[in-house]
Amino acid sequence: QVQLVESGGGMVQPGGSLRLSCAASGNIIRIVTMGWYRQAPGKERELVAHITSGGSTNYADSVKGRFTISRDNAKNTVYLQMNSLKPDDTAVYYCNRVPQFPSWGQGTQVTCSL
């Protein structure tokens, strides 16, 4: 069973930046599509960005141009660089395969407010 550990969240003001990291056990992430998901209070979990094993990326319209997903296969780690953060980006962020593995990590809280 793959274990996923997210980190890097925090509290920032609008316009600020954060870089999230997702460390995965084993070497499987290098051969699957990995994604960053987020869940805001009272809302469904949504996929905001994903990256294929070949390095192709795709983004939700709400984050396009502001977020960048990347991966370091040697470190079994996936990153999410988040720039120009908005209050609507406030959520718990998770990484997982696309489609998801059965188990999720604990997520990392991102809060954007004045």
C-alpha positions in Angstrom: 0.0 0.0 0.0 1.4 3.4 -1.0 1.8 5.9 1.7 1.5 9.6 0.8 2.7 12.4 3.1 1.9 16.0 2.2 3.6 19.0 3.7 4.3 22.7 3.1 0.9 24.3 3.8 0.5 27.3 5.9 -1.2 30.7 6.2 -0.5 33.4 3.6 -2.0 36.7 2.6 -3.7 37.1 -0.8 -1.0 37.3 -3.5 1.4 35.1 -1.5 3.0 31.8 -2.5 3.5 28.4 -1.1 5.2 25.2 -2.3 3.6 21.9 -1.3 5.4 18.6 -1.3 4.1 15.1 -1.4 6.4 12.2 -0.5 5.4 8.8 -1.6 6.6 5.4 -0.4 8.0 3.1 -3.0 8.8 3.9 -6.6 5.3 3.6 -8.0 4.6 7.4 -8.5 7.1 7.5 -11.4 4.9 5.3 -13.5 1.5 6.7 -12.7 -0.3 10.0 -13.2 -0.2 12.0 -9.9 -2.5 14.8 -8.9 -3.1 17.4 -6.3 -6.6 17.6 -4.9 -8.1 20.0 -2.5 -11.2 20.1 -0.2 -12.6 23.3 1.1 -15.0 23.4 4.1 -18.5 22.2 3.0 -17.3 21.4 -0.5 -16.5 18.2 -2.5 -12.8 17.3 -3.0 -11.6 18.5 -6.4 -8.7 17.7 -8.6 -6.7 20.9 -9.3 -3.6 19.7 -11.1 -2.1 16.5 -12.4 1.1 15.3 -14.1 1.5 12.2 -16.2 4.5 9.8 -16.0 5.7 11.5 -19.1 5.6 15.0 -17.6 2.5 16.4 -19.2 0.4 18.6 -17.0 -3.2 19.8 -16.7 -4.9 22.3 -14.4 -8.3 23.2 -13.3 -9.4 26.5 -14.7 -9.5 28.0 -11.2 -5.7 27.6 -10.8 -4.4 27.8 -14.3 -1.6 30.2 -14.7 -1.0 30.4 -10.9 -0.2 26.8 -9.9 2.5 24.6 -11.2 2.8 20.8 -10.6 6.1 19.0 -10.9 7.7 15.8 -9.9 11.1 14.5 -8.9 11.1 10.7 -9.6 14.4 10.2 -7.9 12.9 11.5 -4.7 9.5 10.0 -5.2 8.1 13.4 -4.6 5.5 15.6 -6.3 5.3 19.3 -5.8 2.7 22.0 -6.2 4.0 25.6 -6.5 1.2 28.0 -5.7 1.5 31.6 -6.6 -0.9 34.6 -6.5 -3.0 32.8 -3.8 -6.5 33.8 -3.3 -8.9 33.4 -0.3 -10.8 30.8 -2.5 -7.7 28.6 -2.5 -8.2 28.0 1.2 -8.5 24.2 1.6 -6.8 21.1 2.7 -4.6 19.9 -0.1 -3.9 16.2 -0.8 -1.9 14.3 -3.4 -2.9 11.0 -4.9 -2.9 9.1 -8.1 -5.3 9.9 -10.8 -7.5 7.9 -10.4 -7.0 7.7 -6.7 -5.3 5.0 -4.6 -7.8 3.8 -2.0 -6.0 5.5 0.9 -5.2 9.2 1.3 -2.6 11.1 3.3 -3.4 13.5 6.1 -3.3 16.5 3.7 -1.8 19.9 4.4 -3.9 23.0 5.3 -3.6 26.1 3.1 -5.2 29.2 4.4 -5.2 32.5 2.4 -6.6 35.5 4.2 -5.8 39.0 5.3 
